[in-house]
């Protein structure tokens, strides 16, 4: 390492090390084994402040304001829901939006298409970790740059002395402790009180999390702040429009026929169902296949528009495919509603209904982009997904699932069968789902049924330790769980 490189690395360590240590401290204090408590918004505020210190945010930019607001709202959602699924989805959304904000801060990404954004996101997540251990190299350069000869002699000798003393102390204490029982018990008691040996796995976890956060933040800060972040444009060759027309004509014929069947059978009920199908069974069959086809159609339209030369006939075919996809979305939604009417709601059933609504909005952006290229499909989709998800998370779907299912217990069309208990009455099966699968978000709905509330209360306190210390109660405080516990104790 030459003198110029040493000075550069020393300067980088002085610039980014403090924020890295603060970030690592935030991680272990706020979110280590605690990713859905009141400390998460604190962590998010600290994260954004540190990011602004390292990479000054474009605070006058509307997109930046939207990213920051969405991240803050997601962090609040984390501590206001007890749903494990929502908490994980919140985490995924925070991860994607945070790196999108970083990319937006270091790049002019206004005109980027989705494939380029995806490549940029992968690069932003992966590439800093290729330089994860640069912290240690920069620290060594910083120490060499800053210390003088007197400091070198004193600090060096102290370090050598400690390295020699530690193993000697361990050996002496071990021998003396075995030589005298009273002294040995005293040493064991002191070590136990000082180091809380029962928490040894947590010590290891804290070290891993702190080290990972420290290395990741330092490497990321230096990577984004000191190196230009560029994503090369893919060299796309545009193929003759006839190829695209041929492909999409075949698909269009199939989709038009399928749409006609949906109108004849599902929407109007004008055709007889095959075999012994009930409408609920017919509706459920093929729902998830329809979701896959709808997503595939979005990809086909987007790729066709990018790969094939512009052509009026091709545009019309892509528009017809989009319209047929609307029919498939409507078919999927109606199928799920019919199935829910028969077998009630689960989280997955409600979530896919939400997803179909968001898919329809994204499809509208794709359809408009076919004829109006200025429509930014990515931006419209990002706004739709973000706002739609925030609404979905903040209404606490578990509450509405419980409320609906409790009001529809007698509408089941077929009995259920439990492998261990045999046939189960519909209402009993429903209560088991409410107790075993829904979170504390649903407790306000249980107030109408005292017996159900008592059963849920017993199951809840089997999984939640009520004897935690005040520190852990404050650190693990979740608003939804606190409200649920208040309501359960009040009844």
Protein Blocks (a to p, Z undefined) as FASTA:
>chain_A
ZZklmmmmmmmmmmmmmmmmmmmmmmmmmmgopabbfklmmmmmmmmmmmmmmmccdfkb
mklmmmmmmmmmmmmmmmmccbfklmmmmmmmmmmmmmmmmmmmmpccklpcfklmmmmm
mmmmmmmmmmmmmmmmmmmmmmmmmpcfklmmmmmmmmmmmmmmmmmmmmmmmmmmmmpm
klmmmmmmmmmmmnommlmmmmmmmmmmmmmmmmmmmmmmmmmmmpccdddddddddddf
klmmmmmmmmmmmmmmmmmmmmmmmmnopaccehjbdfklmmmnoklmmmmmmmmmmmmm
mmmmmmpccdfklmmmmmmmmmmmmmmmmmmmmmmmmmmmmnopafklmmmmmmmmmmmm
mmmmmmmmmmmmmlcfklmmmmmmmmmmmmmmmnommlmmmmmmmmmmmmpfbdcddfkl
opadfklmmmmmmmmmmcfklmmmmmmpmklmmmmmmmmmmmpcfkbcfklmmmmpcfkl
mmmmmmmmmZZ
